[in-house]
Amino acid sequence: MRRKIYNGLTICFLILTFFSVFIGEVNAQKPRGSQNKKPSEQAKKLAAQGDSFYGRKDHRSAAGKYAEAIVAAPVYPYAYFWKGSAHHLLGEYEQAVKDLSAALEQGHPPIKVYEARWEAHYMMKNYDAALSDVEAALRIEPSNNYFILALANVRRMKGEYQEAINAYNKALPGSRNSGDIYYFIASSYYNLGEYARQNSAAAEAVKNSTRYTGESYTLMADAYVKEKKPVEAIAAYERALNVKPELPQVYTALASIYESQNRVNDAIATLRRGIKLYPENGDMFAALTWYYSLIDRHAEAVNIGQQAAKLSPNNYAAHTNLCRAYNDTKLYQQAVEACNKALALQANDGETYLYLARAHDFQNKPDLATQYYKKAVSGLLEYTRKNPDSSDGWYLLGNAFYADGQREKAIEAYKKNLQLSPNFIKGRINLGYMYFLGNNLSAAREQYDTLLKIDPPAAERLKQLMNKK
């Protein structure tokens, strides 16, 4: 089965980039904080040398000179502040926080300290401390758009998505980065499960020239999938890849929709495009194995499946799909081995048990086959309960019910599969055959007629199955 890696898409590309403007602002405005004891001339000279290094972006040397200035004058908020800023730019956030806190304690202007320190906390994922600094700054300057945006980003990273959206909307009128803000709003709606608003905000992001155009199209596509608009989803995913091909998760998601529309060759072509860019991506190979099996290109499925298992040895789906491919090429012992590897990684997986049962069935081991078919039913019932919109899951459950002798339940599972993916060819063939076995010839004929319209060779396969009986 193809595995949906997009879910829980936590949107890993949401990295804060709004606030690098801090560097330019503080470099242009270097306030000398008030202090009770003035620094010595030696300390001032050392700090001036630090300023020179800082201006040349030699932040390591700058931090060293500010440190020397602090040794010469322990009460020197200006030196502490710029030493902390230098460490911030070096990615040494813990030291930056220590120095910036010392600057604040010694009287450096609080708003400037908060401007630097909140982001150091943020980069260390200490979001509560970052929030405290941002809120303190907003008490001083409640209309400061920089801090309103900072508030929005911290709220988003804390998982407080509605609060983040409220802050983003407040910041929009005074921002020059409205496209990016709409993108972060869209990502927040994604996490809230509000797909219509997610789509709308992502469209606004594209309209307002966000830097995240590819990612915004991806959010639009995801919303269309949730709204059961596959044609629109395909178009949005294709736009995402045209703008930014370096989105590996999109290839798998797009291929999945193509398959749901009985465009398996397009699904394969999409994954092939992705594999050219990411030749070590085992997840793409695992999905590709499934699609080759669907169109009965079994030798290729084995070849691709072996590569998937090698590239992603800890991905149980790679072994499961390889197990199916081995069954289809009558390599039953290899199928058993592959399925057992999958079950060692994902116990009680219904799909894997289905293929394991078949391997034993084909080897004339009915007792083991019966045992594993029942486990397949149990596992796939649980899977479809957790993933009710998985057409693949319902198709596999139908197969498991049929193998377990539960034909009526198989029919219901196949019908659910086709409700979700009307063009799922193998599901329609199997449903027609179930009706035929139950002597419901009119219903079987209905499936045959539908197949004639959408896939005549598949209709012929159903006809051959019925003639054999």
N, C-alpha and C positions, 0 to 999 in steps of 0.2 A: 504494500500500500504506500502511496505517497504520504509523507508526514508533513503536517502543516507547521513550518518553522516560523511562519510569520506571526502567529498568535503570541500573544505575549511579547508580540513585537513590542518590548519596552522602549523602542525607538532609540537605539544606541548612539545615533548620530547627533543627539541633542546636547551638544557641548557648548558651554557658554562662550560667546565671542564678542558680545556687546561691549564689554567693559575694558578692553585693552586701551581705550581712549584715556584711561587714567594716567598712563605714562606721559602722554603729551601734556595733559593738564597740569600735573604736578611739576613737570620739568619747567613749565613756563611760569608757575606761581610757587616760588619757594618761600613760604612764610617762615620767619624766625620766631619761634614760640617764645612766649614770656617765661621768664625764670627768675628766681630770687637771686641766684648767684651767677654773675656773668662768666662765660668761659674765658680762659686765658688766651692771650694772643697766639700762643703756640697751638692751642686747640683750634682756634679759628683758622689758622694757617693750614692745619691738617684737614679740616673740614672743607676748606676751599679747594685743596688738592683733590679731595673726594668728589667735589662738585665737578671739577674738570674731567676726572675719569668718567663720572656718571654721564656728563654731556657727550662724551665720546663713545658711550655705550659699553665701556669697559667696567661692567658692574662688579666683577670680582675685585679689581683694584680699588674701585670706589668703596666697597664694603670694608676693605682693609684699612683705608685711610680714615673712614668714619670711626672704625674701631679704635684706631690710634688716638683720634680726637677725644673719644669717650674716656680713654685711659687718662689723658691729660686733664679732662674736665668731666668727672663722673655725672655732674648735673648739666646735661647738654641735650635738651629735647630735640633741637634741630638735627644734631648728628644721629641721635637714635632713630629719628623719623626716616632720614635718608638711608641710613644703614638698613633699616627694615625694608625700605622700598627696593634697595639693591638686591637684598636676599629674595624678595618677592619675585623680581625679574629673573633671578637665577633658579627659580623653582624650589627654593629652600624655605618653604612656607612656615614651618614650625619656628625657625629662627626669626623669620619676618614678623610673626605674631609677637614674639617676645620683645623685639626691639620696638615695634609700634606701640605695644602696651606700655613700655617704659616711657616713650615719648608722650603718650597721653597722660600718664601719671605725673610727668614733670612739667606739664602745661602746654604742650603743643596743641594748636587749634583742633578741637575734637572732630570737626567735620572732615578735615583732611585725613586724620587718622582712620576714621570710619571708612573713608573712601578707599583706603588701601587695605585695611585689616579685614573687612568683611570678605573680600575676594580671596585672601589667603586662607581664611577659615573655609570658604566655599571649595577651594581647590583641594583641601584636605578632607572634604566631605563632612566637615563639622558644621552641619546646616543650622543647628540651633544657635551656635555662637555667631554664625553669619547673620542669621535673622535678628539676633539681639543688636548687632552693630547697625544693620540697616534700619531697624525701627528707631534706634537712638538718633540716627542721622535725620530721619523723617520728622522726629519731634523738633529738631532744630530748623529744618527746611522742608516743611510738609509738601511743597509743590515741586521739589527737585526731581525732574524726570529721570535722572540717572539712578537715583535711589528707588524710585517707583519701579523701574525696570528690574533693579536688583531684587527688590521685594518679590516681584513676579517670578523671577528665576529661582529664588530660594524656595518659595512656596511650591513651585513645580517639582523641584528636586526632593522636597519633603513629602511629595505625594498629595499635596493639598491643592488639587487641580482647579476646583472652582474658585478658590481664593486667588490662585495664580491668574486665572482668566480675568477676574475682576481687576486685578492690578494691571495686567496687560492692556485691558480696555481703557483704563484710566490714563495710561502712558501714551496711547496711540495718537491723540491730537497733537502732542508736542514732539513727536519723534520723527527723525529722518530715516529710521529703519523700519517703516511700517510693514514692509513685506516680511521681514524676519519675525516681527512681532506676531503677525497673522499666522505664520508657520508654527510658532510656539503655542499659540492659542489652539490651532488645529491639533497639535500633538496632545494638548491637555484634554481636548474633547475626545480624542481617541481613547485616552485612559479612562474617561468617564463613560465611555460607551455611547456617546451622543453622536451618532454617525452622520446625521444630516448636517449638524453644525460643524462637525469635523470637515466634511466635504466643502461646505461654504467657506470656512476660514482658510482651508488649503487653496481654494480657488482664488481668494483674495490675496493670498501670499504670492501666487504666481503672477497675478495681475499687477501687484505692487513691487515686482522685481526682487523677490527674495533671493538671498544667496543659496537657499536650499530648494531650488526648483525641482530637481529630481526627487528629493524626499517629499516635497509637497504633492507632486503627482502620485507618488506612492500612497500617501494618505488619502488622496481622492479615490484612487483605485480600491483601497481597502474599504472605504465607505460604500462604494458601489457594490462590492462583493457582499457586504452585510445587508445591503438593500436589495440583493438579488437582481442586480443589473449587470450581467456578465459582459455584454457588448461594450458598455461604457467602461467597465473595469479593464477590459483588454486594451482599449484605446488609451486609458490613463497610464497603465503599466508600460505600454510601448513608448509613450511620450517620456516617461521617467527614464527608460533605458536610452532613448535617443539623446536626452540631455546629459545623463550621467550613467554611463555603462557600468561604472564601478559600484553597483548595488547588488551583491550576490543573492540576497534574499528575494529580490524581485524576479529573477529568472525562475526560481522554483514556484513562486506564487503565480506568475503568469502562465507557466506550463500547466499548473493545476486547473486554471480556468479553461485553457484550451482543451484539456482533456474532458472537462465537464460538458463542452460543446461538441464532443465527438470530433475534435480536431487534434487527434493524437500526434499526427505527423508534425503539426505546428508546435505541439508541446515538446516533441523531441528536438526540433530545430532550435527552439528557444533555449533548451538546456545545453545543446551543443554550442550555441553562442556563448553561454555563460562559462562553459568548461574551457573554451579557448582563452578566456581571461583568467579563469581560476582552475587550472588543470589539476590542482591538488584538493579540490573541494569534493570530499567524499559524499556529502549530502546530495549534490547534484547527480553524481553517478548512481546513488541509491535510487533516486526518483526516476532516473533514466532507465534503470533496470525494469522497474514496474511498467513503464510505458512500452518498452519493447515486448514485454510479456503480453500486454493487452492486445497488441496487433500481431501476436503469434510469430514474432521474430526471435525464436527461442535461443538459437545459438548466440546471437548478439546479446541477448539478455544475460546469458551466462558469462560472456566475456566482460561486459560492463559490470555485472554484479561482482565478479571476482576483483575488479579494480576498486569498486566501492568498498568491499570488505577489507581490502588492503589499505586503502586510504583512511577509512574510518572504522578501525577494528572495534571501537567501543560504541558504535551506532548499531543498535540491534536491528533496525529496519534494513540496513545493508545486508545483514545475514539472512533476514527473513525473505527479502526479495530474491536473494541468490538461491535460497532453498526452493522457492517456487520455480525459478528458472531451471534448476537441476531436475525437478519433477517433470517439467515439460520436455526435457531432453532425455528422460528415462534414466537419469543418473541418481538412482534412489538412495544409495548409501551416502553419496556426497550430500544429498538433500537432507538426510537425517542429521549428518554432522553439522551442516549449516544451521538447521533449525535449532539444534541443541545449543549452539553458540549463541543464537539469538535469545533463547530462553534463559541462558545463564546471565544475560544482561538485562532482560525484561521478563521476569517470571509471570506466568499466567497470561501472556499475550495471546489473544484469541486467534488472530491471523496466523501466527506462527504454529499454533497447535493444529490449525486447519491443514497447513501444508505438511506438517509432520505426520498427521493422520493419513493423508494421501500417500505419502512415501511408504508407510507401512501397509496401506491398503494395496498399493501396486505390487508390493513384495509378498502378497498373500498372507498377511499377518492380521486377520480380522479382529482378534481380541484387542491388540494394541490400537488398531485403527479406531475401533468403536470407543475405546477409552479416550483417545485424543480428540475425536469428533465432539464428544460431550464437553470436553474442556474448551474446545473451540467455540461452541455455542455459548458457554458461560462467559468466556472472555470477551466475545464480540457483543454479547448483550450488555456487558459492563461498558465496553468502548462506545457503543451507540448511545447508551444512557448519558455518558459524559460528553459525547460529540454528536448530538442529534442532527447536525447539518452535514455530516460526512457521508456523501453518497457512496464513497468507496466502502465505508464501514457497513452500510446496509446491504450492499451487494455481497460482501463477504459473509455477512450474517445469513443471507439467503442461501448461499452455498453451504454453509455449515448446517443450517436447518435441514436442507435437502439430504445432505450426507448422513444426517442423524435420523432420517426417516420421518421428519416433521414437515410434510409437503405444504400444508396449509399455512404454516408459519413462514415457510420459505416464500410463498406467494406474497404474503404481507410485507416481508422484508424487501423483496424485489420491487414491489409497488412503491415503497417508501424511497428506495434508491432512484426510481424513475421520476418521482415527484420532485426530487432535488436536482436530478440531471436527466431530463427527458431524452437526451440523445446518447445515454450510456448504452452502447450497443450490446455488450455481453449481458447486461442486466435484462435488456428487453428480449434477447434470445432465450435466456433462462426462464423468464416469466412465461413466455409463449410455450415453452416446453413443459413447464409445470402445469399450465392449463390443459395442454394436450394429454399429459399423463392422467389428469383428473377427469378426462373425457369432457372438458368444457371447450368444445371445438370452436364455438363462436368467439370466445375470448382469445383462444390461441390464434384464430384467423385475424382477429383485430391487431394482435402484435405483429403478425406476418405482414399485414397491409401497411402498418406504420413503418416497418423496416423497409418495405419496398420503396417508400417515399424518401427515406433518409439514408439508406445504405443497402442497395439491392443485393450485393454479395452476402451481406449478413442475413437478409431474408432467405436467400438460397440455402445458407447453412442451417437455419431453423427448419426449412422444408426437408432437408436431408435427414435431420434428427428425427423428425416425425415419421418420415418414410421408413427409417430403420426399425422403428418400433412396430 
